Amino acid sequence: MKIIVACVIALTVVQITVVAGLDTDIPQTNRVILKTGQWTPSEKDVEKALVAIQAYLETPSRSTNVWTSREIKEILTHAKDYRVQFKGVVLAGRKVIHCLFLSGSDPDPYALFCDPRTGKCLRYLFTGFT
């Protein structure tokens, strides 16, 4: 029982640390939840999405190609420069959050789709030149 309690406490501390790190990487003033989507994500949904995005970017899958890996490194280098828009959309019958990242130091926006129910990123999209 003590081991379970210790694990729960450790996981809580790790999650708080990750969310705190995201607050400094992407300031609250650089985030907006758009109400123009098919549904409107809550602040809690957005926080889950940011945690999922941070984990996804820091540990890309083995199938990530070289070009995307370079893009991800560039994104992480300039994380605090980004502004992000969150919009609720429905993909394949699932409510997901379309997260669009824009930066003044990088003219190429990128987007990720996150499932707030599972806390996972579904897709990374390089959206091209602005």
N, C-alpha and C positions, 0 to 999 in steps of 0.2 A: 504494500500500500504506500509506503514512504517513497518508493521508487517512482510510482505513478504520479504522486503529488509533486515530486522534484522535477519530473519530466514536464508536467503541465506548467509549472512555474518557469522552467527554462525556456519553453516554447513561447510563453507570453513575453518574457524579456526579449527574446530574439525578435518577435514580431514588433514590439514597441520600438526596438532599436532600428529595425528596417523602416518603419513608418517615419520615425524621427529623421532618419537620413534622407528620406524622400522629401520631407518638408524643407530641408536645406537645399536639396538638389533642384527642386521645382517649387519655387515659392507659391504660397496660396494665392497671391495676387496675380500669378501667371496662369491660373486655372479658371476655366469657365464651363459650366454645365449648360449646354444648349437645350432649349425647350422645343426645338423644331423637329425633333426626331419622332419616331413611332411611339416612344415612351420616354420618360425623364428619369435618368439615374439619380439616386440619392447621394448624399455626401459619403455615406458608408460604402455604397457601390463604387464610387470614384476612388476611395482609399484602397479598397480591395483591388481595383484595376491597377492602381499605381504600384502596389506591392507585387502583383503578378508581372507587370511590365519590368520592374527593376530585376526580379528574379530571372525573367526571360532574357533580358539584355546581358546580365552578368554571367549567365550559363546557357548560351545558345545550344541548340541540339546538334548532334554530330552530323546531321544532314544539312546544316547551314553551309551554303557555298562560301567561297573565299571572298567574293565581292560583298556579300551581305555581312560577313564577319568584319570586314573593314569598315563598312557603314556603321555597324553597331559600336565599334571602338570609337569612331568619331562622335557618335551620339553621346556615349558615356563621358567623353572628354569635355563636352559642352553642355552637360545636362542642365545646369542652372540657367543657361541662356534661353531655354525653351519656354514657349507658351503652349498650353495644351487645351484643346476643346474636347469635351466629352458629349457624345450624342447617343441616345438610346435607339438601337435599330433591332430588327428581327431578322435573323439569318437561319434558314432551315427550321423555322418554328421556334427558335430559341431567342430569348432576350439577351442581347449582348451590347457592349459599349464600344462604339467606334471612337478611338482616341487619336486625334490628329495633333501632331507635334510640329510647331513652327518655330524657327529660330532666326534671329537677325544675323548670326555669324555663319549660318549654313542655309543657303537659299533653297535647299531641297527638303521639303517637308516629308515626314514619314507618318505612317499610321499603324496602329495595332487594333485588333479586335479582341476584347476580353469578355469572358463569361463571369459575371459577378457571383453567380450561383456556385461555380466550381473554383473560382479564384485562379483561373488559367487563361493564358493568352492563346488565342486560336490561330491568329495569322499576323504576319508582319508584312507590311506593304510599303515599298518605296514608291512615293506618289509622283515622282518625276520632278522636272524643273518647274519653278513657279514663275 
